[in-house]
Amino acid sequence: MPSAAAATARASAVAALRHSQHRRSHGRLAPGAPVLAYSTQQRSVLGASAEAFALSCAAGSALDLWQRSQDAGGETEESAAAETAFSPWAAVDRRLSAFKALAVDGAARVSAECRRRCGVAGHLAVNRVTGYAGFAEAFGAAGGDNRLILLDIGRALAEEDTDEAAHAAAPPPAEGTSAAAGTDDPHWWPRTVGVLERRLTARLRAALDEGRRRGLDGMDLWNPLLERARHLGEVHTLRLAARSVADAVTAAHGHDPVGRALAALYGTTQALRLSGPLQWAGVLSGETAASLESAADRQCAELAPYLDEIAARLAPPEDLAPTPLAAPDYAAALHSALSWPDGGDS
């Protein structure tokens, strides 16, 4: 499932990227310019491409983990010993369940954003993006409900008998006077989201301890904390993805500048999405959070010369998932792809 979800994210991102290269603006600000010239379109489409790249790295980690479990007779380090409160899937293997939830939620986010950025064309079935979005939405519940998986992961993290105090007190990544330089390091986001996970874990654990001191248990204890547990589970999956991306970049030994730039943009994009929790948890300062916008724009500008390489890297085989959306002449490609009820042209 992580591999399938990552594939739909890549296909959606490439379709939106190519369509944005060819689609022309009719606005007064820049009539006739490619819509990708707009920073808002760049941030959205290149951000989706960066997340698709990250989901592919995470899918590779999940596949490796699954293969090792097969070699070990179906057992992994986190196989079915854990008690679960919400779902059976996290007990089978926490990391595989986490990768499934991560990939499907990420693919849903990528395909929905790409569909929006392609206008009405993104909603036509022949262009496939709406089908990819529906696939991801369906598998948010199928194959193990993502919300229940995240709830159980968050609960397990808070209940584990580990010394979180030292981890929770760990300083956030060095920020200096600006995050501009730090976010270009592919390892910045893994360090940052790791600190966030530890602090959220410590806070949830403290809330549980306080509830138990008041004599609460079961539903009375957990019901007010469910959203905290779900959010912690989500952050845990993002840390797994961040680690997979950093490992992939490290394995390239500096010979993959495009992968490194995509990794940096992925981290900045996720940090923007989680800027609220990162600030109230004390991981990022307000100044650093405010600098993420300019960092994302700069990273998009750095990727701009490599659009064709990004598309080639992420695209599925042309004969596997053809779509008019990616064609240089979209109108002609759409016309040739449509079948008219009377068998003739419209």
N, C-alpha and C positions, 0 to 999 in steps of 0.2 A: 504493500500500500504506500509506504513512503516513496518508493521508486515511481509508481504510477502517478501519485500526486505531484511529485517534482517534475515529471514529464509534462503534465498539463500546465504547470506554472511556466515552464520554459517555452512551450508552444504559445501560450497567451502573450508572454512578454515579447517574443520575437515578432508575432503578428502585429502587436501594438507599436513596436519599435519601427518596423519597416513601413507600416501605414503612416506613421507620424513623419517619417522621412519624406514621403511622397505627397502627403496631403498638404494642400495650400491654404493659407489663412485668407479670409475675406474681411477681416477686421480693419478698422482705420489705422490702427497702430502700425501694422506692417503688412499691407495688402500684398498677396502673392508670395509671401515668405512661407517656408515650410513650418508647420505648426510646432515642429521640434525646436525651432528657434526660440520659442517662448520658454522662459526658465521654469514656469509651472509645469509645462508638458515634459521638459527634461527631467525635472525632479521626480515626477510621477512615473514616467516610462522607464527611465534608467534605474530608479529606485526599485521598480518591479523586476527589472532584469537582474539587479543585484540580489534581490531576495530569491529569485528563481535559481540563481547560481548557488546561494547558500543552501537552499532546500536540496539541491543536487548533491552538495557535499554531505549534508546530513543523511540523505538517502544512501550514499555510499557507506557511511558509518553504520547505519542500520543494517545494510546488507551484510557487511562484514561481521557484525554482532550476531545476526541470524545464522550465518554460515558456521561461525564458531560454536553456536548452540547445537547445530545439527551434528557437527563433528563430535560434540560431547554427549550425544544421545538425547538432545532436546533440552538439556539443562544449561543454565547460565548462572553467573554469579548472583543474579537477583531473581531466580526462578521460584516457583510457587511455594515458598515458605511463609510469605507475608500474609497477615490477616488484612482483609479489606473491609471498608465500611460502605462503599458505594458501588463498586463494580468488581468483577472477577479479573478483568484484563490486566490491571496494574500488578496483580499478584503473580500472574504468569511470568511476566518480566517487566520491571518498571521502565527500563530504558527503551525496550522495543515499543511498549505502549506510549511512552513519551514521544518517540520519533514519529509514531503514527499520528498522534494528535498534532504535533508540530507541523508535519508535512501537509496534512489536510487543511488545518486552519490557515497555514501560510498560502497554500494554493488557492483557497477561497478568497483570501485577501488580494492576491496578485491578479487572479482572473477577473474579479469584480472591478478592480481599479483599471485594468486594461480595457475592459468592456466600456467603462465610463469614458475613457480617454479616446475611444474610437468613435464616439458619437452613436448615431443610430446604426451604423454599420456593425458596431460591436454586438448588437442584439439580433442580427440575422443569423439563423441557424447555419447557413452555408459557410459562415465565417468561423464557426466552431467555438468561439470564445464563450458564448452563452452556455454551450454544452459543457465546457470545462468548468464553468462556474457552478452549474447544476450538479455535476459530478462531485465536486468538492463539498457542496452544501449537503448532498445526500450522505456522503461518507463521514460527515461530522457526527452523524448518528449511527450509521451502519459500521460494522466491523469493530464495535466498541465505541460507545458514546464518548466523544471528546471531553465534554464537560465533566462526566463522571470520572474519566481517567485523570483529569487534572485535579479534581477534588481529592481523589485517593493519593495522588502523588504528593500534593500539599500536606495532606493529613500525615502521610508516612514520614515526610521530612521533619515535621514538627514533633512527631512522636518518637523518632529515633533516639536511642541512648548514646548520643555523641556530645562531645564538649563543644558546643556552639559559642560559648562565651568569648573564647579567644578569637574565633573567626568573625563573630559579629563586631568585635572591637577593631578588626583590621582596618587600616586606613584605606580610603578610596584611592584609585589610581592618581598618580601625580598629575596635577592640572596646570600648574604654573599660572600665568596671567591670562591664558586663553587656551581653549581646547583645539584651536585651529591646527596646530602641529600634531597634537596627540591623537586626534581622530584619524589621521592618515596612516597610523600604525595599525595593521590588521589585528594586532594583539591588544589594542586598547579596549575594544568592545568585550572580548572574553574576560578581561580583568574587571571591567566595570560591571557587567551583568553578574559576574561571580560574587562581587561584593554585595550587590543588591539582593541576590538570592540568600546570602548568609544573614543579612540584616532582616529581611522579611521572615526568614525562618525563626530567628531569635524573637521577633515581635510576636509571631503567632504562638510560639512556645510559652512566652510570658503570659499571653492572654489565656492560654489553656491552664497554666498553673494557677492563675488568679481565679479562674472559674472553679477549679477543683477545690481551692481553699474555701470557696463559698459553698461547697457541697453540691455543685452541679455535675451532672453526667449525662451521657446519651444525647438526646435531642436538645435538652435545655443547655447543655454545654456547647454543642457544635453549631446549632442553628444560627446564632449571631456571628459565627466565625467562618461560615461556608464561603463567602466571597473572598475572604482573605486566603483561605486554603486554595481556592481555585486560582487566584492570582499568583500565589506562590508556585503552584504547579505549572502555570504558564511560563513564569520566569525561569523555572528549572529547565523547561524544554528549550527556551531561547539560549540558555547557557550551553546546552548540548550542541545546538546548532552553531553557536559562536566558536566552540571548541573544534567542531568539525571543519569549519571554514579556516580557522587559524592553522590547523594541522595540514590542510590541503595546500595552503600558501607556503607553509614552512617546507613541505615536501618538494616544492618546486625549486628550492634553493636560489631564489632570486631571478629565475628565468621565466617568470610569468607576470609581467608588469600589469597586464589587463586583469588577471585574477586578483592580484594584490589591490588594484584600484576598486574592483567590484566588492572585494571584502571590506575595504574601508567605507565605501558608500553604504553597504549593508549595515555595518555597525552604527554609522551616523543616523541612518534612517530609523533603525530600531530605537536608538537613544532618543530621537525626537518623539517617537510614538510613546515612549515610557518616561518622558521628561518629568511628568508630575511625580510619580513614585520615586524616580531617581533623586529628585530634590527633597521631597519630604522625608526620605530615608537617609538623607545626608550624604549621598554618594556623589552627587554633583552640586556645585554651587549654582546660584542663579545666573551668575556671569557666564559660567561655562555652558549652562543649558541654553542661554541666549545666543551663544556663538555657534550653536549647532546648525542653525539655518544657513549662515554664510559658509560653513564648512561643507554642507551638502551641495550648495551651489558650486563651490570651487571644485569639488570632486566630480560633479557632473561635467563641468568644463574640461577637466582632465581626461574624461572618458570620451568626449565628443569626437576626437580624431579616430576612435576605434569602433565606431558603430557597426561597420560591416563585420569586423572580427568578432564583436560581441554576438551579433546575430548568427554568424556561422557557428560559433561555439555552442550556442544554446538551442539552435533550431533542430527539430526532428527531421528525419529524412523526407525530402520533398514529396516522394510518392506515398509516404505513410500518412501524412496529414496535410494535403494541399488545401490552401485557402486563398480566395481572391484578395483578402485583406492585405496580404503581403506583396501583392503584385505592384509594379511601378505604375501601370495604368489600371487602377482599381475598377473604374466603370466598365472597361472592356472585359476584364477578368470576371467581374460579377455577371455581366450579360452572358458570357459563354458558359458560366456555371449553372445558370438558372434553367429550369425546365418549365415551359409555359403550358397551361392546361390544354390549349388547343393544338399543341405541338408546333406552333409557329412563334415568330418573334412578336414582342409586344410593341 
